Amino acid sequence: MNGTGERDMKRCDTVKALGMLLTYPSEDLVAARTDIQQVITGEGLLSRPVLAQVGALVRALGDTDLYDLQERYIQLFDRSRTLSLHLYEHVHGESRERGPAMVNLREIYRSYGFEIDSRELPDFLPMLCEFLSQVPEATAREILGEARVVLDALCVRLEERASPYAGVLAALAELTGAPADATAVAAHIKAEGEDDDAGDLDAMDRIWEEASVAFGAGDAMAGACPLVQSPQA
């Protein structure tokens, strides 16, 4: 970046590639998996252990039936509240603050010339990764760094499920350049609680109707970053 050995996230294709790996498995994604891995490896921003973790997901994409990949993805990210890839779910839950925060984030996207052209919400992690690949380094690090606790918590939960997707979350956490805070991550996981059986749709409906997790002003997620900052009145 400036000769100091710090990792440069300007125009970072790695973060975009990691976001692609977190999208719903499709034939196109499976076909592009080795190219995605080459981008991540070629930029050299990740440590060898984390690269190996990401490689495990790339192999799984190639070795697993597409239908099974899609079913596992839905079970993990669509039917599990605590594994949601919508970051505001982990910050605001279903509280009234979530709507204004979403509007604020969408405006931040627009301020950098990034217009959302799909029905996806702006706090969806793969979309955020694409956005971060196009903004100045300081902005990318700030936003990704402020989400570090959520990224680490997601990684822990995925590791508990022996899911290769854990490697992508570990990679995103490593890109922040910030140290992990095990105490804050444990507190976050405890506050969110555990999901019921992800296969029980009635139980999942009850979970999604519960009150949001409250984060205090001194919590690690309560920084000044627009991604996680509660909207001001």
Salt bridges, closest charged atoms under 4 A:
GLU89 OE1 - ARG98 NH1 2.90
GLU94 OE2 - ARG98 NH1 2.71
GLU107 OE2 - ARG110 NH1 2.87
GLU115 OE2 - ARG110 NE 3.15
GLU120 OE2 - HIS86 NE2 2.63
ASP123 OD2 - ARG98 NH2 3.90
GLU137 OE2 - ARG141 NE 3.42
ASP152 OD2 - ARG148 NE 2.79
GLU174 OE1 - ARG7 NH1 3.74
GLU192 OE2 - HIS90 ND1 2.71
GLU192 OE1 - ARG157 NH2 3.84
GLU192 OE1 - HIS188 NE2 3.28
GLU194 OE2 - ARG157 NH1 3.44
ASP195 OD1 - ARG81 NH2 3.68
